[in-house]
């Protein structure tokens, strides 16, 4: 019984893959494009080192004026 169950699941997966092939390829292209653009942006930003932003605590008297 268990072998038949796994055989049915494998057949279902094969049919699902064939039925949704266009959507799977489209999703893969979007994922690869997003990954590539993130990688290029990350590498481009590494070249320009900016000074870090420093936030200073101000007193309550100075904030009210």
C-alpha positions, 0 to 999 in steps of 0.5 A: 500500500505504501509503495502505491501511495508513493507511486501516485505522488510521483505521478502527480508531481510529474503531471503538476510539473508538465501542467505548470511548466510556463509558470515555473519558468517565469518564476525562475526567471524573476528569481534569477533577475532579482538575485542578479540585480541584488548582487550587482547592487551589492557589489556596486555599493561596496566600492563607495564607502560613505561615512557612517550616520551618527545619531546623538542624543539631545537633551529635553531642554534643547528639544523643546526650543 
